[in-house]
């Protein structure tokens, strides 16, 4: 069970790196897979800091700093991270719908019967 969890975690990280790489190329940044693979964990950690609701803006700022340190324009880091965030939300929403649909229906008490 632990190895399965580790395998799914590694696969998820690789998908995020691939999406980050694609997102960088959408905004015309010739970033390498190793560069985006080094930047994304830092931005994910920054997103988890309780500095803003949902980490909005924090990860993008770290991405801008990271991209500027690699010699790319800072705005490309922010845009790339926004695309990564959009992608992660877009594949989480079908999961939410599936989870809500699979929940067992509970009987609700009639109004005034308590």
N, C-alpha and C positions, 0 to 999 in steps of 0.2 A: 504494500500500500504506500509506503514511503517513497519507494523508487518510482511508482506511478505518479505521485505528486511532484517529485523532482523533475520527471520527464515532462509533465504538463507545464510546469513553471519555466523550464528551459525553452520549450516550444513557444510559450507565450512571449518570452523575452525576445526570441528570434523574430517572431512576427512583428513586435514593436520596432525592432531595428530595421526590418524590411520596410515597414510603413514609414518610419522616419527617413530612411534613404529615399524612398519614392517621393515623400513630401518635400524633401530638400531639392530633388530634381524638378519638381513641379515649379518651384520658385527659382529655377535656374542656378542652383548652387552645386558645383561638381564635388560634393562631399563624398568621401569614401565610406565604405561600410564600417571600417574600423574606427573612423572618426565619429560617426553617428553612434556606433556601439559604445564608445567611451562617454559621449555626452548624454545619452538618454538616461542611464542610471542616475546621474547627478540631477537631472531635471525631475525624475520621478521622486527622488528623495526630497527635493525642494518642494514639490507639489504636496508632499505629505506633511510639511510643516504647517502648523495652525496659524498662519499669518493672514490669510484671507479665506472667505468661504470657498471651499472646494479647491483651494490652492490656485485659483484663477489669478493669473498675472505673475505669480511667483515662479512657476516653471518656465514661463515665457521669458522672464527676465534672466534667469539662469541660462536658458538657451541662447539668448542674445549675447550674453557675456561669453559663453563657450564658443560660439561661432566667431565672435570678434577676436578671441584669443587664437583661433585657428587661421585668422587672416581673411575671413569672410565678412561682409557687411552685417552689422548687428541685427538689422531688421529681418534678415533672412532667418536668423535663429528663432525670432519670435513667430514669424509666419510658419516656419516648419513645425514648431511645437503646437501652434494652433491647429494645424492640419492633423497632427498626431492625436491631439485631444478630440477633435471632431471624429476621427476614425474610431477611437476607443468608445466614444458615446454611441456611434452608429452601430457598432456590433454589440453593445450592451443592451440597447433598447429591445431588440428581438428576444434576448434572454429574459428581460423583465416581463415581456408579454407572455412568453412560454411559461415562466414561473407562475404568473398570476392565473393563467389558464389551467395549470396543473394542480393548483391548491384545492384541497377538498372543500366542498360547500358545507358550511355550518348552518345549522338551523337557528334562525333568529327568533327571539321571543316576540310575540305580538305586542304592540304598544299597549301599555296599561296593565299588562298581566304580571308585573313583578311585584 
